[in-house]
Amino acid sequence: MKRLWFLGVFAISIFACTNEQQGAAEQNESTEVDNPGLYGEDFSDEKAEDILNIDASQIAESDSLDAVVYGVVKEVCQVKGCWMTVVSELDTSQVINVRFRDYGFFVPKDLSGAKIAMNGKAFSEMTPVDELRHYAEDAGLSPEEVEQITEPEYQLKFYASGVKVTN
C-alpha cells in the first residue's frame, strides 16, 4: 500500500512539473508570436526610468518598489535564460540582478548588449555565497573563478513580470 501511495505521489509531482514547464514554454511562444521582443506580461514602457533612478531609500521603507525601468543587458544565464544582469547606459557600475516572476518566462541567451525595459519590483537583499557561485557557474565562469567567490554580497535585484527589447 505504501508503494502505491509513493508511486501515486511521484506520478503527480512529475505530471505537475511537466505541465508547469510546458506552460512556461507555451507562454514564451505565444508572447513572442503576438509581440516579438516581449517576454512575460505586456506593459507600457512610456514612463520607464533608467535603473539609476531606483531609489534605495524607498525600497528600505517598503521592502520593494514597483517600477518600470530600462537599461542594457550585461549578462544572461547561459543555461536557459532564467536570469540576467542589467546596467544603466549612463553608469555601468550600477548592476541590477533580474529574475522572472514564477519562472513563467525566460529571455534569449544571446540578449547581452540589448536595450530593454522591464516591469516589476525592485528590492535589495544579501545574496549568499552559494547563490553567487551558482550564478557564476550559469554565466560560464571557470571553476577557479567560481571558487574565488567567498563573501556574501548585498545586491539590488529586480523581479520582472515583463521584459521588452527596445533597440
Beta strands, then each sheet from edge to edge (+ up, - down):
strand 1: 38-40
strand 2: 49-50
strand 3: 65-76
strand 4: 83-87
strand 5: 95-100
strand 6: 115-127
strand 7: 153-165
sheet 1: 1+ 7- 5- 4+ 3- 2-
sheet 2: 1+ 7- 6+
end
